[in-house]
Amino acid sequence: MDVLSLFAAVVAMVLYPGGVYSLAVAGGAALRLAPARVPWSSASLAAAVLLLFAAVLVPLPASPSTTLPLDSGTQSDLLGALVLLAAGLAVGGPPGWPRTRLVAALAALAPLLVLAAGAATLDLPVVVALPGRHLDAARTLAAVALLAAAPVAARSAAAEVPRGLRALQLAVPALLAAVLLAPPGWSGLPAAAAAAMVAAGVAAYAALAGTLVRVAPAADRTLPALAVAAAIASIVLTALGSH
């Protein structure tokens, strides 16, 4: 690995979009979640590391992992990000996968993998840049499925999971959803502006999700149903847009 590549990897991991930035975004989300007096276990720490690795692969504007070295850059692998995200949710969550949690997780993953199959690539910037009304709507619905599924898959109301980890389990899926929901010209934004916009959006999402899972007894059923509906619609639109 050349010096620039090494520098890009270090900055991406330690500062942005992983490391300090992801932790700061999660910190804002944590303020909206119910506290839990649970110590951090080795499993919780491992889950946090996996989620930070997943955040590194999210192609936020001016992310050094995709802009350095200048002549190539690294591929933002959608499958890698999803595997790390799923592992972070599984390792850090309470034991057991009830049906609603499993359905939510599948609804979050399926439309993204179908979008990648339709694009014939796992390069996330390519997947989010594919033109066409059907594909634009499919990406939006895939983001909705991801955002609806994350509080259930992460068990964000679980008192046996540290609040900081629950915040990361909400924040990292929201970072990925932000890329799917990004408007045209997003990639040209300065890093500071994009980072501030995403952080504000994640905080608002965490506030809504945290409130829902605390005050709505039916959230564990309503959110997976919304995720499944959005996922099915996204898959159908991807099929239509790919032909």
MARMIBA-241197 format. One record per residue (C-alpha): residue number from 0; residue in one letter; z, y, x. Coordinates in nm, 4 decimals, padded with zeros to 6 digits. Layout:
N
+------+--------+----------+----------+----------+
: kelo : drenmi :       c3 :       c2 :       c1 :
+------+--------+----------+----------+----------+
:  NUM :      A :        Z :        Y :        X :
...
+------+--------+----------+----------+----------+
This chain:
243
+------+--------+----------+----------+----------+
: kelo : drenmi :       c3 :       c2 :       c1 :
+------+--------+----------+----------+----------+
:    0 :      M :  00.0000 :  00.0000 :  00.0000 :
:    1 :      D : -00.0973 :  00.3419 :  00.1413 :
:    2 :      V :  00.1452 :  00.6319 :  00.1661 :
:    3 :      L :  00.0191 :  00.8134 : -00.1438 :
:    4 :      S :  00.0426 :  00.4991 : -00.3549 :
:    5 :      L :  00.3963 :  00.4400 : -00.2344 :
:    6 :      F :  00.4881 :  00.8015 : -00.3081 :
:    7 :      A :  00.3386 :  00.7766 : -00.6593 :
:    8 :      A :  00.5300 :  00.4572 : -00.7305 :
:    9 :      V :  00.8594 :  00.6086 : -00.6115 :
:   10 :      V :  00.8147 :  00.9293 : -00.8120 :
:   11 :      A :  00.7103 :  00.7370 : -01.1243 :
:   12 :      M :  01.0123 :  00.5087 : -01.0998 :
:   13 :      V :  01.2759 :  00.7624 : -00.9990 :
:   14 :      L :  01.1656 :  01.0816 : -01.1761 :
:   15 :      Y :  00.8830 :  01.0696 : -01.4341 :
:   16 :      P :  00.7979 :  00.8965 : -01.6651 :
:   17 :      G :  01.0645 :  00.6412 : -01.5689 :
:   18 :      G :  01.3989 :  00.7094 : -01.4054 :
:   19 :      V :  01.5487 :  01.0515 : -01.4629 :
:   20 :      Y :  01.3093 :  01.1528 : -01.7412 :
:   21 :      S :  01.3514 :  00.8347 : -01.9455 :
:   22 :      L :  01.7282 :  00.8484 : -01.9024 :
:   23 :      A :  01.7319 :  01.2131 : -02.0110 :
:   24 :      V :  01.5236 :  01.1325 : -02.3192 :
:   25 :      A :  01.7535 :  00.8400 : -02.3973 :
:   26 :      G :  02.0531 :  01.0698 : -02.3503 :
:   27 :      G :  01.9196 :  01.2975 : -02.6205 :
:   28 :      A :  01.8679 :  00.9964 : -02.8461 :
:   29 :      A :  02.2183 :  00.8649 : -02.7753 :
:   30 :      L :  02.3717 :  01.1750 : -02.9304 :
:   31 :      R :  02.2322 :  01.0598 : -03.2649 :
:   32 :      L :  02.3639 :  00.7030 : -03.2498 :
:   33 :      A :  02.7026 :  00.5688 : -03.3479 :
:   34 :      P :  02.9337 :  00.5287 : -03.0481 :
:   35 :      A :  03.0472 :  00.1862 : -02.9294 :
:   36 :      R :  03.3334 :  00.1164 : -02.6918 :
:   37 :      V :  03.1534 : -00.1693 : -02.5231 :
:   38 :      P :  03.1397 : -00.2022 : -02.1428 :
:   39 :      W :  02.8081 : -00.2418 : -01.9685 :
:   40 :      S :  02.7544 : -00.6077 : -01.8810 :
:   41 :      S :  02.5099 : -00.7496 : -01.6284 :
:   42 :      A :  02.2752 : -00.8320 : -01.9174 :
:   43 :      S :  02.2919 : -00.4720 : -02.0409 :
:   44 :      L :  02.2096 : -00.3374 : -01.6958 :
:   45 :      A :  01.9211 : -00.5823 : -01.6585 :
:   46 :      A :  01.7851 : -00.4750 : -01.9977 :
:   47 :      A :  01.8045 : -00.1078 : -01.8973 :
:   48 :      V :  01.6107 : -00.1774 : -01.5764 :
:   49 :      L :  01.3407 : -00.3657 : -01.7703 :
:   50 :      L :  01.3065 : -00.0774 : -02.0150 :
:   51 :      L :  01.2768 :  00.1765 : -01.7318 :
:   52 :      F :  01.0022 : -00.0357 : -01.5758 :
:   53 :      A :  00.8252 : -00.0349 : -01.9134 :
:   54 :      A :  00.8529 :  00.3455 : -01.9293 :
:   55 :      V :  00.6791 :  00.3759 : -01.5914 :
:   56 :      L :  00.3673 :  00.2147 : -01.7414 :
:   57 :      V :  00.3445 :  00.4658 : -02.0278 :
:   58 :      P :  00.0591 :  00.7064 : -01.9355 :
:   59 :      L :  00.2200 :  01.0396 : -02.0158 :
:   60 :      P :  00.0191 :  01.3442 : -01.8969 :
:   61 :      A :  00.0317 :  01.3976 : -01.5196 :
:   62 :      S :  00.2226 :  01.0753 : -01.4669 :
:   63 :      P :  00.2042 :  01.0174 : -01.0895 :
:   64 :      S :  00.1494 :  00.6455 : -01.1350 :
:   65 :      T : -00.1896 :  00.7218 : -01.2923 :
:   66 :      T : -00.2956 :  01.0274 : -01.0902 :
:   67 :      L : -00.2034 :  00.9197 : -00.7366 :
:   68 :      P : -00.3679 :  00.8213 : -00.5135 :
:   69 :      L : -00.6366 :  01.0722 : -00.5981 :
:   70 :      D : -00.9294 :  00.8344 : -00.5596 :
:   71 :      S : -00.8047 :  00.5556 : -00.7841 :
:   72 :      G : -00.4612 :  00.5477 : -00.9460 :
:   73 :      T : -00.2934 :  00.2478 : -01.1019 :
:   74 :      Q : -00.3870 :  00.0868 : -01.4289 :
:   75 :      S : -00.1419 :  00.1446 : -01.7139 :
:   76 :      D : -00.1290 : -00.2159 : -01.8259 :
:   77 :      L : -00.0543 : -00.2393 : -02.1987 :
:   78 :      L :  00.0426 : -00.6064 : -02.1784 :
:   79 :      G :  00.2800 : -00.5389 : -01.8892 :
:   80 :      A :  00.4471 : -00.2553 : -02.0798 :
:   81 :      L :  00.4861 : -00.4700 : -02.3914 :
:   82 :      V :  00.6273 : -00.7671 : -02.1986 :
:   83 :      L :  00.8829 : -00.5455 : -02.0231 :
:   84 :      L :  00.9718 : -00.3721 : -02.3496 :
:   85 :      A :  01.0162 : -00.7020 : -02.5340 :
:   86 :      A :  01.2273 : -00.8395 : -02.2493 :
:   87 :      G :  01.4468 : -00.5288 : -02.2524 :
:   88 :      L :  01.5042 : -00.5671 : -02.6256 :
:   89 :      A :  01.5738 : -00.9392 : -02.6027 :
:   90 :      V :  01.8015 : -00.9352 : -02.2981 :
:   91 :      G :  02.0039 : -00.6355 : -02.4075 :
:   92 :      G :  02.0393 : -00.7139 : -02.7755 :
:   93 :      P :  02.2973 : -00.9252 : -02.9537 :
:   94 :      P :  02.2334 : -01.3008 : -02.9446 :
:   95 :      G :  02.0191 : -01.4525 : -03.2154 :
:   96 :      W :  01.6935 : -01.3438 : -03.3740 :
:   97 :      P :  01.7273 : -01.3310 : -03.7534 :
:   98 :      R :  01.4071 : -01.3350 : -03.9513 :
:   99 :      T :  01.3921 : -00.9591 : -04.0077 :
:  100 :      R :  01.4298 : -00.8891 : -03.6357 :
:  101 :      L :  01.1584 : -01.1390 : -03.5450 :
:  102 :      V :  00.9210 : -01.0013 : -03.8094 :
:  103 :      A :  00.9811 : -00.6465 : -03.6875 :
:  104 :      A :  00.9094 : -00.7428 : -03.3274 :
:  105 :      L :  00.5843 : -00.9198 : -03.4200 :
:  106 :      A :  00.4757 : -00.6254 : -03.6364 :
:  107 :      A :  00.5297 : -00.3901 : -03.3420 :
:  108 :      L :  00.3332 : -00.6009 : -03.0930 :
:  109 :      A :  00.0416 : -00.7386 : -03.2963 :
:  110 :      P : -00.1553 : -00.4187 : -03.3724 :
:  111 :      L : -00.1328 : -00.3003 : -03.0108 :
:  112 :      L : -00.2687 : -00.6303 : -02.8824 :
:  113 :      V : -00.5467 : -00.6209 : -03.1423 :
:  114 :      L : -00.6392 : -00.2680 : -03.0331 :
:  115 :      A : -00.6562 : -00.3907 : -02.6737 :
:  116 :      A : -00.8733 : -00.6860 : -02.7783 :
:  117 :      G : -01.1053 : -00.4503 : -02.9660 :
:  118 :      A : -01.1343 : -00.2315 : -02.6570 :
:  119 :      A : -01.1798 : -00.5390 : -02.4324 :
:  120 :      T : -00.9274 : -00.3961 : -02.1884 :
:  121 :      L : -00.5535 : -00.3757 : -02.1298 :
:  122 :      D : -00.5859 : -00.0311 : -01.9696 :
:  123 :      L : -00.3716 :  00.1805 : -02.2035 :
:  124 :      P : -00.5467 :  00.5165 : -02.1435 :
:  125 :      V : -00.8769 :  00.3522 : -02.2406 :
:  126 :      V : -00.7232 :  00.1981 : -02.5528 :
:  127 :      V : -00.5842 :  00.5319 : -02.6746 :
:  128 :      A : -00.9086 :  00.7189 : -02.5999 :
:  129 :      L : -01.1499 :  00.5001 : -02.7971 :
:  130 :      P : -01.3452 :  00.7246 : -03.0387 :
:  131 :      G : -01.3962 :  00.6782 : -03.4096 :
:  132 :      R : -01.2112 :  00.7569 : -03.7328 :
:  133 :      H : -01.1137 :  00.3957 : -03.7940 :
:  134 :      L : -00.9685 :  00.3557 : -03.4468 :
:  135 :      D : -00.7853 :  00.6891 : -03.4671 :
:  136 :      A : -00.6204 :  00.5738 : -03.7886 :
:  137 :      A : -00.5533 :  00.2296 : -03.6409 :
:  138 :      R : -00.3679 :  00.3838 : -03.3443 :
:  139 :      T : -00.1628 :  00.6047 : -03.5764 :
:  140 :      L : -00.0639 :  00.3066 : -03.7894 :
:  141 :      A :  00.0174 :  00.1002 : -03.4795 :
:  142 :      A :  00.2538 :  00.3794 : -03.3732 :
:  143 :      V :  00.4118 :  00.3822 : -03.7203 :
:  144 :      A :  00.4631 :  00.0048 : -03.6986 :
:  145 :      L :  00.6243 :  00.0416 : -03.3561 :
:  146 :      L :  00.8559 :  00.3227 : -03.4672 :
:  147 :      A :  00.9576 :  00.1394 : -03.7853 :
:  148 :      A :  01.0193 : -00.1870 : -03.6021 :
:  149 :      A :  01.2148 : -00.0531 : -03.3030 :
:  150 :      P :  01.5493 :  00.0168 : -03.4798 :
:  151 :      V :  01.5485 : -00.3357 : -03.6248 :
:  152 :      A :  01.4226 : -00.5170 : -03.3141 :
:  153 :      A :  01.6709 : -00.3247 : -03.0999 :
:  154 :      R :  01.9557 : -00.3731 : -03.3515 :
:  155 :      S :  02.0366 : -00.0054 : -03.3030 :
:  156 :      A :  02.3342 : -00.0305 : -03.5395 :
:  157 :      A :  02.4925 : -00.3158 : -03.3434 :
:  158 :      A :  02.8405 : -00.2164 : -03.2298 :
:  159 :      E :  02.8389 : -00.4825 : -02.9562 :
:  160 :      V :  02.5616 : -00.3076 : -02.7596 :
:  161 :      P :  02.6429 : -00.0008 : -02.5422 :
:  162 :      R :  02.5214 :  00.3205 : -02.7005 :
:  163 :      G :  02.3261 :  00.4152 : -02.3877 :
:  164 :      L :  02.1297 :  00.0913 : -02.3990 :
:  165 :      R :  02.0609 :  00.1280 : -02.7711 :
:  166 :      A :  01.9278 :  00.4751 : -02.6983 :
:  167 :      L :  01.6927 :  00.3397 : -02.4304 :
:  168 :      Q :  01.5783 :  00.0673 : -02.6702 :
:  169 :      L :  01.4732 :  00.3400 : -02.9120 :
:  170 :      A :  01.3452 :  00.5912 : -02.6588 :
:  171 :      V :  01.1011 :  00.3700 : -02.4660 :
:  172 :      P :  00.9128 :  00.2447 : -02.7765 :
:  173 :      A :  00.9003 :  00.6066 : -02.8908 :
:  174 :      L :  00.7411 :  00.7086 : -02.5582 :
:  175 :      L :  00.4692 :  00.4503 : -02.6162 :
:  176 :      A :  00.4250 :  00.5653 : -02.9757 :
:  177 :      A :  00.3895 :  00.9263 : -02.8558 :
:  178 :      V :  00.0874 :  00.8281 : -02.6482 :
:  179 :      L : -00.0701 :  00.6574 : -02.9510 :
:  180 :      L : -00.0064 :  00.9628 : -03.1691 :
:  181 :      A : -00.1181 :  01.2177 : -02.9097 :
:  182 :      P : -00.3819 :  01.4707 : -03.0203 :
:  183 :      P : -00.7134 :  01.5245 : -02.8374 :
:  184 :      G : -00.6699 :  01.7143 : -02.5128 :
:  185 :      W : -00.3237 :  01.5689 : -02.4620 :
:  186 :      S : -00.4045 :  01.4414 : -02.1147 :
:  187 :      G : -00.4815 :  01.7952 : -01.9996 :
:  188 :      L : -00.1353 :  01.9308 : -02.0807 :
:  189 :      P :  00.0949 :  02.0271 : -01.7950 :
:  190 :      A :  00.3517 :  01.7572 : -01.7261 :
:  191 :      A :  00.6441 :  01.9871 : -01.8135 :
:  192 :      A :  00.4978 :  02.0804 : -02.1535 :
:  193 :      A :  00.4129 :  01.7208 : -02.2421 :
:  194 :      A :  00.7534 :  01.5989 : -02.1265 :
:  195 :      A :  00.9333 :  01.8600 : -02.3377 :
:  196 :      M :  00.7238 :  01.7804 : -02.6459 :
:  197 :      V :  00.7847 :  01.4073 : -02.6134 :
:  198 :      A :  01.1578 :  01.4536 : -02.5513 :
:  199 :      A :  01.1908 :  01.6667 : -02.8649 :
:  200 :      G :  00.9942 :  01.4127 : -03.0683 :
:  201 :      V :  01.2052 :  01.1217 : -02.9448 :
:  202 :      A :  01.5278 :  01.3074 : -03.0242 :
:  203 :      A :  01.4066 :  01.3763 : -03.3790 :
:  204 :      Y :  01.2996 :  01.0134 : -03.4202 :
:  205 :      A :  01.6344 :  00.8853 : -03.2901 :
:  206 :      A :  01.8187 :  01.1138 : -03.5295 :
:  207 :      L :  01.6192 :  00.9790 : -03.8230 :
:  208 :      A :  01.6451 :  00.6169 : -03.7120 :
:  209 :      G :  02.0155 :  00.6449 : -03.6355 :
:  210 :      T :  02.0845 :  00.7977 : -03.9749 :
:  211 :      L :  01.8806 :  00.5345 : -04.1566 :
:  212 :      V :  02.0476 :  00.2350 : -03.9978 :
:  213 :      R :  02.3946 :  00.3854 : -04.0580 :
:  214 :      V :  02.3663 :  00.5063 : -04.4165 :
:  215 :      A :  02.0951 :  00.2880 : -04.5717 :
:  216 :      P :  02.2174 : -00.0668 : -04.6375 :
:  217 :      A :  01.8600 : -00.1783 : -04.7099 :
:  218 :      A :  01.7166 : -00.0423 : -04.3845 :
:  219 :      D :  01.7069 : -00.3893 : -04.2283 :
:  220 :      R :  01.4659 : -00.4915 : -04.5048 :
:  221 :      T :  01.2793 : -00.1665 : -04.5653 :
:  222 :      L :  01.1890 : -00.0905 : -04.2039 :
:  223 :      P :  01.0413 : -00.4376 : -04.1281 :
:  224 :      A :  00.8398 : -00.4165 : -04.4515 :
:  225 :      L :  00.7052 : -00.0758 : -04.3489 :
:  226 :      A :  00.6263 : -00.2087 : -03.9994 :
:  227 :      V :  00.4394 : -00.5096 : -04.1398 :
:  228 :      A :  00.2378 : -00.2964 : -04.3824 :
:  229 :      A :  00.1425 : -00.0510 : -04.1075 :
:  230 :      A :  00.0584 : -00.3351 : -03.8685 :
:  231 :      I : -00.1716 : -00.5078 : -04.1191 :
:  232 :      A : -00.3490 : -00.1824 : -04.1998 :
:  233 :      S : -00.3901 : -00.1072 : -03.8284 :
:  234 :      I : -00.5387 : -00.4502 : -03.7599 :
:  235 :      V : -00.7849 : -00.4154 : -04.0494 :
:  236 :      L : -00.8947 : -00.0696 : -03.9339 :
:  237 :      T : -00.9333 : -00.1909 : -03.5758 :
:  238 :      A : -01.1608 : -00.4702 : -03.6980 :
:  239 :      L : -01.3668 : -00.2208 : -03.8984 :
:  240 :      G : -01.3850 :  00.0253 : -03.6087 :
:  241 :      S : -01.4891 : -00.2394 : -03.3574 :
:  242 :      H : -01.8038 : -00.3298 : -03.5488 :
+------+--------+----------+----------+----------+
